[in-house]
Amino acid sequence: MKAHEIIFYTVFVAVITAILLVDLMVFDRHSHKVSLKEALSWTILWILLAFSFACFIYLHGEQIHGIENIQELKKVIKTYDYNTQIEPNDYQASIKNFRKDMTINYITGYILEKTLSLDNLFVMLLIFNSFNVKKIHFKRVLFWGILGAIVLRTLFIFVGAALILKFRWLLYLFGAFLLYSGSKLLISGEEENSDPQDHPVVKFLSRHFRIFPRFVGEHFFIRNREKLWFATPLFLVLVFIEISDIIFAFDSIPAIFSITLDPYIVFFSNIFAILGLRALFFLLAEIFDKFYALEYGVSILLIFIGIKLLFSHWLEKIGFNNIYSLIIILSILSISILWSIIFPQKSKT
């Protein structure tokens, strides 16, 4: 990691942290039920921020790696397997091609992560319902859950990138895993979910922590009169939110490495997708029943990415690039939504 990359990464993390703190301290000072209008507004805001960053990459993408000449450009292209066309003796034309490829990879990765996160949102909704959490506390739990997810995924991405660059055969292992996960979900039609209160993690926490028997507002921990600390059921909900994200990260992070091996593009697209997750959760919570086919769309998407990883070498030879991947991802997402609208699910009686 070069000094310029460290500086850029540090500034990016600082800006994102500042935005999250403003969200927590200003807009989230008081717990409240998030309305459909508020959820839609925040969802649009995060999407606009994500695509504003895409504009930055398109105009100044080489600054991420601190590229200043044709030799450094060639080194980055070789390291991260970019398919950028180098124009001999024309640095400006070559860097323009590189920016374009970076932008396509970023947008494709962002849409992929956003789509795969839909399944995670459905599981989050199940967790909240299983614990009978009041809707006014959803926002606070999701804030800390997503903050933890950012930290965990950062570790996953950069450790995973280092391993993949050294052991390329891991891509085939990831591809097989995604193909299996997608096929299992498509055949079964739904994720296997158990009552969170019977989950081994909850039983483990009950044996090793003092668990208070009921919710105490939005507190994760409380102290009794004897000054002893107790974890509340809301803390267990937060633990499950983190566990669900770790589980889904095993699908989404290998999937995005099929788009690009550049850990910074993987990181940026992943973080922007996660940052909008909380607002998207409240939006989907209101319209979930109307778009039931998204679950099948996610399974087909996992199968496609698995196949793309397993046959990546052959696909490169026939000229299959990330523009086609982006078209396929958008098509799967659009068809899933249209299918749900045209053929609405019959209500259970």
C-alpha positions as CSV (number, residue, x, y, z in Angstrom):
1,M,0.0,0.0,0.0
2,K,1.5,3.3,-1.1
3,A,1.6,6.5,1.0
4,H,-0.9,8.2,-1.5
5,E,-3.3,5.2,-1.2
6,I,-3.1,5.4,2.6
7,I,-3.9,9.1,2.6
8,F,-6.8,8.7,0.2
9,Y,-8.2,5.8,2.2
10,T,-7.8,7.7,5.5
11,V,-9.6,10.8,4.2
12,F,-12.4,8.7,2.8
13,V,-12.9,6.9,6.1
14,A,-12.8,10.2,8.0
15,V,-15.5,11.8,5.8
16,I,-17.7,8.7,6.0
17,T,-17.3,8.6,9.8
18,A,-18.2,12.3,10.0
19,I,-21.4,11.7,8.0
20,L,-22.3,8.8,10.3
21,L,-21.7,10.9,13.4
22,V,-23.9,13.6,12.1
23,D,-26.6,11.0,11.4
24,L,-26.3,9.7,15.0
25,M,-26.0,12.9,16.9
26,V,-28.3,15.2,14.9
27,F,-30.8,13.3,12.9
28,D,-31.0,10.3,15.2
29,R,-30.9,12.0,18.5
30,H,-34.4,10.8,19.4
31,S,-35.7,7.4,18.7
32,H,-38.7,7.4,16.4
33,K,-40.5,5.2,13.8
34,V,-39.0,6.0,10.4
35,S,-41.7,7.0,7.9
36,L,-41.8,5.8,4.3
37,K,-41.1,9.4,3.2
38,E,-38.0,9.7,5.5
39,A,-36.7,6.3,4.4
40,L,-37.1,7.2,0.7
41,S,-35.4,10.5,1.2
42,W,-32.3,8.9,2.9
43,T,-32.2,6.1,0.3
44,I,-32.1,8.7,-2.5
45,L,-29.4,10.7,-0.7
46,W,-27.1,7.7,-0.2
47,I,-27.6,6.7,-3.9
48,L,-26.7,10.2,-5.0
49,L,-23.6,10.2,-2.8
50,A,-22.6,6.8,-4.3
51,F,-22.9,8.0,-7.9
52,S,-21.2,11.3,-7.0
53,F,-18.2,9.2,-6.0
54,A,-18.5,7.5,-9.4
55,C,-18.2,10.9,-11.0
56,F,-15.1,11.5,-9.0
57,I,-13.6,8.2,-10.2
58,Y,-14.5,9.0,-13.8
59,L,-12.7,12.4,-13.6
60,H,-9.9,11.7,-11.1
61,G,-9.8,7.9,-10.5
62,E,-6.0,7.6,-10.9
63,Q,-5.6,9.7,-7.7
64,I,-6.7,6.7,-5.6
65,H,-3.5,4.9,-6.5
66,G,-1.4,8.0,-6.9
67,I,-0.7,7.3,-10.6
68,E,1.4,10.0,-12.2
69,N,3.0,8.4,-15.3
70,I,2.5,5.6,-17.8
71,Q,4.8,3.2,-15.9
72,E,2.8,3.5,-12.7
73,L,-0.4,3.1,-14.7
74,K,0.9,-0.1,-16.3
75,K,1.9,-1.5,-12.8
76,V,-1.5,-0.9,-11.3
77,I,-3.2,-2.4,-14.4
78,K,-1.0,-5.5,-14.1
79,T,-1.4,-5.9,-10.4
80,Y,-5.2,-5.7,-10.3
81,D,-5.9,-7.3,-13.7
82,Y,-7.5,-4.3,-15.4
83,N,-8.4,-4.7,-19.0
84,T,-7.5,-1.1,-19.8
85,Q,-6.3,-0.3,-23.3
86,I,-2.9,1.4,-23.1
87,E,-2.3,4.0,-25.8
88,P,1.4,4.0,-26.7
89,N,3.1,7.3,-25.9
90,D,-0.2,8.9,-24.9
91,Y,-0.6,9.0,-21.1
92,Q,-3.7,11.2,-21.1
93,A,-5.6,8.8,-23.4
94,S,-4.5,5.8,-21.4
95,I,-5.5,7.3,-18.1
96,K,-8.9,8.2,-19.5
97,N,-9.4,4.6,-20.5
98,F,-8.3,3.5,-17.0
99,R,-10.8,5.9,-15.3
100,K,-13.6,4.6,-17.5
101,D,-12.8,1.0,-16.5
102,M,-12.6,1.9,-12.8
103,T,-15.9,3.7,-13.0
104,I,-17.6,0.7,-14.7
105,N,-16.1,-1.7,-12.1
106,Y,-17.2,0.6,-9.2
107,I,-20.8,1.0,-10.5
108,T,-21.2,-2.7,-11.3
109,G,-19.8,-3.6,-7.8
110,Y,-22.1,-1.1,-6.1
111,I,-25.2,-2.4,-7.8
112,L,-24.2,-6.0,-7.2
113,E,-23.6,-5.3,-3.5
114,K,-26.9,-3.4,-3.2
115,T,-28.8,-6.3,-4.9
116,L,-27.2,-9.0,-2.7
117,S,-27.9,-7.0,0.4
118,L,-31.6,-7.3,-0.2
119,D,-31.6,-10.8,1.2
120,N,-29.7,-9.6,4.3
121,L,-32.4,-7.0,4.8
122,F,-35.1,-9.6,4.8
123,V,-33.3,-11.6,7.5
124,M,-32.9,-8.4,9.6
125,L,-36.6,-7.9,9.4
126,L,-37.1,-11.4,10.6
127,I,-34.7,-10.9,13.5
128,F,-36.6,-7.7,14.7
129,N,-39.9,-9.5,14.4
130,S,-38.7,-12.5,16.3
131,F,-37.6,-10.4,19.2
132,N,-40.7,-8.1,19.0
133,V,-38.5,-5.1,18.8
134,K,-40.5,-1.8,18.7
135,K,-40.1,0.1,15.4
136,I,-38.9,3.2,17.2
137,H,-35.7,1.3,18.1
138,F,-35.0,-0.1,14.6
139,K,-33.0,2.9,13.5
140,R,-30.6,2.9,16.5
141,V,-29.9,-0.8,16.3
142,L,-29.3,-0.7,12.5
143,F,-26.9,2.3,13.0
144,W,-24.6,0.4,15.3
145,G,-25.1,-2.8,13.3
146,I,-24.0,-1.2,10.0
147,L,-21.1,0.6,11.7
148,G,-19.9,-2.8,12.9
149,A,-20.5,-4.2,9.4
150,I,-18.2,-1.5,7.9
151,V,-15.4,-2.5,10.2
152,L,-15.8,-6.2,9.6
153,R,-16.1,-5.9,5.8
154,T,-13.0,-3.6,5.7
155,L,-11.0,-6.5,7.2
156,F,-12.7,-9.0,4.9
157,I,-12.0,-7.0,1.8
158,F,-8.3,-6.2,2.3
159,V,-7.4,-9.6,3.8
160,G,-9.3,-11.3,1.0
161,A,-7.7,-9.1,-1.7
162,A,-4.2,-10.0,-0.4
163,L,-5.0,-13.7,-0.4
164,I,-6.5,-13.7,-3.9
165,L,-3.6,-11.7,-5.4
166,K,-1.3,-14.4,-3.9
167,F,-3.5,-17.5,-4.4
168,R,-5.6,-16.9,-7.6
169,W,-7.2,-20.4,-7.2
170,L,-9.3,-19.0,-4.3
171,L,-11.5,-17.4,-7.0
172,Y,-12.5,-20.8,-8.1
173,L,-13.3,-21.8,-4.6
174,F,-15.4,-18.7,-4.1
175,G,-17.2,-19.4,-7.4
176,A,-18.1,-22.9,-6.3
177,F,-19.4,-21.6,-3.0
178,L,-21.6,-19.0,-4.6
179,L,-22.9,-21.5,-7.2
180,Y,-23.9,-23.8,-4.3
181,S,-25.4,-21.0,-2.2
182,G,-27.5,-19.7,-5.2
183,S,-28.6,-23.1,-6.3
184,K,-29.7,-24.1,-2.7
185,L,-31.6,-20.9,-2.3
186,L,-33.3,-21.2,-5.7
187,I,-34.4,-24.8,-5.1
188,S,-35.6,-24.3,-1.5
189,G,-37.3,-21.0,-2.4
190,E,-36.3,-19.5,1.0
191,E,-33.6,-19.2,3.5
192,E,-33.7,-21.6,6.4
193,N,-34.4,-19.5,9.5
194,S,-34.8,-20.6,13.0
195,D,-36.1,-18.8,16.1
196,P,-33.3,-16.5,17.1
197,Q,-34.1,-17.1,20.7
198,D,-33.1,-20.8,20.3
199,H,-29.9,-19.9,18.4
200,P,-26.6,-21.3,19.9
201,V,-25.1,-17.8,20.0
202,V,-28.0,-16.6,22.2
203,K,-27.6,-19.6,24.5
204,F,-23.9,-18.9,24.7
205,L,-24.4,-15.3,25.6
206,S,-27.0,-16.3,28.2
207,R,-24.4,-18.6,29.9
208,H,-21.6,-16.0,29.8
209,F,-23.4,-12.7,30.3
210,R,-26.0,-11.3,32.6
211,I,-29.1,-11.0,30.4
212,F,-31.9,-8.6,31.5
213,P,-35.3,-10.2,31.0
214,R,-36.9,-7.3,29.0
215,F,-36.1,-4.3,26.9
216,V,-35.1,-1.1,28.6
217,G,-35.7,1.7,26.0
218,E,-32.9,1.8,23.5
219,H,-30.2,0.7,25.9
220,F,-27.9,-2.3,25.1
221,F,-26.6,-2.5,28.6
222,I,-27.9,-1.4,32.0
223,R,-26.7,-1.5,35.6
224,N,-28.9,-2.7,38.6
225,R,-28.8,-1.3,42.1
226,E,-25.9,-3.5,43.0
227,K,-23.9,-1.9,40.1
228,L,-23.8,-5.1,38.1
229,W,-24.0,-4.8,34.3
230,F,-26.7,-6.6,32.3
231,A,-27.1,-7.0,28.6
232,T,-30.6,-6.3,27.3
233,P,-32.4,-8.2,24.6
234,L,-31.7,-5.3,22.3
235,F,-28.0,-6.1,22.6
236,L,-28.8,-9.7,21.5
237,V,-30.7,-8.3,18.5
238,L,-27.6,-6.2,17.6
239,V,-25.4,-9.4,17.9
240,F,-27.7,-11.2,15.4
241,I,-27.6,-8.3,13.0
242,E,-23.8,-8.5,13.0
243,I,-23.9,-12.3,12.6
244,S,-26.2,-12.0,9.7
245,D,-24.0,-9.5,7.9
246,I,-20.9,-11.8,8.4
247,I,-22.8,-14.7,6.9
248,F,-23.9,-12.6,3.9
249,A,-20.5,-11.2,3.5
250,F,-19.3,-14.6,2.6
251,D,-21.5,-14.4,-0.5
252,S,-21.2,-10.7,-1.4
253,I,-17.5,-10.1,-1.0
254,P,-16.4,-13.1,-3.1
255,A,-19.0,-12.0,-5.7
256,I,-17.6,-8.5,-6.1
257,F,-14.1,-9.9,-6.5
258,S,-15.4,-11.4,-9.8
259,I,-15.9,-7.8,-10.9
260,T,-12.5,-6.4,-9.9
261,L,-9.4,-7.3,-7.9
262,D,-8.7,-3.7,-7.0
263,P,-9.3,-3.7,-3.2
264,Y,-10.0,0.0,-3.1
265,I,-12.8,-0.2,-5.7
266,V,-14.2,-3.2,-3.9
267,F,-14.0,-1.3,-0.6
268,F,-15.6,1.9,-1.9
269,S,-18.5,0.2,-3.7
270,N,-19.1,-2.1,-0.7
271,I,-19.1,0.8,1.9
272,F,-21.5,2.9,-0.2
273,A,-23.8,0.0,-0.5
274,I,-23.7,-0.7,3.2
275,L,-24.2,3.0,4.2
276,G,-27.5,3.1,2.4
277,L,-28.6,-0.2,3.8
278,R,-30.4,1.2,6.9
279,A,-32.6,3.6,4.9
280,L,-33.3,0.9,2.3
281,F,-34.3,-1.5,5.2
282,F,-37.1,0.9,6.2
283,L,-38.2,1.3,2.6
284,L,-38.3,-2.4,1.9
285,A,-40.1,-3.1,5.2
286,E,-43.0,-1.2,3.8
287,I,-43.0,-2.8,0.3
288,F,-41.5,-6.3,1.0
289,D,-44.7,-8.3,0.3
290,K,-45.1,-6.7,-3.1
291,F,-41.7,-7.8,-4.5
292,Y,-41.5,-11.4,-3.4
293,A,-39.6,-12.4,-6.6
294,L,-36.5,-10.5,-5.5
295,E,-35.5,-13.5,-3.3
296,Y,-35.4,-15.7,-6.4
297,G,-33.6,-12.9,-8.3
298,V,-30.8,-12.9,-5.7
299,S,-30.4,-16.7,-6.0
300,I,-30.1,-16.4,-9.8
301,L,-27.6,-13.6,-9.3
302,L,-25.4,-15.7,-7.0
303,I,-25.5,-18.5,-9.6
304,F,-24.4,-16.1,-12.3
305,I,-21.5,-14.7,-10.3
306,G,-20.4,-18.3,-9.3
307,I,-20.3,-19.3,-13.0
308,K,-18.5,-16.1,-13.9
309,L,-15.8,-16.9,-11.3
310,L,-15.4,-20.5,-12.3
311,F,-15.1,-19.7,-16.0
312,S,-13.4,-16.3,-15.7
313,H,-10.4,-17.3,-17.8
314,W,-12.5,-18.6,-20.7
315,L,-14.9,-15.6,-20.5
316,E,-11.9,-13.2,-20.8
317,K,-10.9,-14.9,-24.0
318,I,-14.3,-14.4,-25.6
319,G,-14.4,-10.7,-24.6
320,F,-16.9,-10.9,-21.8
321,N,-16.3,-7.7,-19.8
322,N,-17.9,-6.0,-16.8
323,I,-20.3,-4.0,-19.0
324,Y,-22.1,-7.3,-19.8
325,S,-22.0,-8.2,-16.1
326,L,-23.7,-4.8,-15.3
327,I,-26.4,-5.4,-17.9
328,I,-27.1,-8.9,-16.5
329,I,-27.3,-7.7,-12.9
330,L,-29.7,-4.9,-13.8
331,S,-31.8,-7.3,-15.9
332,I,-32.1,-9.8,-13.1
333,L,-33.1,-7.1,-10.7
334,S,-35.6,-5.5,-13.1
335,I,-37.2,-8.8,-14.1
336,S,-37.6,-9.8,-10.4
337,I,-39.4,-6.5,-9.6
338,L,-41.6,-6.6,-12.8
339,W,-42.4,-10.3,-12.2
340,S,-43.6,-9.4,-8.7
341,I,-45.8,-6.6,-10.1
342,I,-47.3,-8.5,-13.0
343,F,-47.8,-11.7,-11.1
344,P,-48.5,-10.6,-7.5
345,Q,-48.3,-13.3,-4.8
346,K,-51.6,-14.6,-3.7
347,S,-52.4,-13.8,-0.1
348,K,-52.4,-16.7,2.3
349,T,-55.8,-17.5,3.8
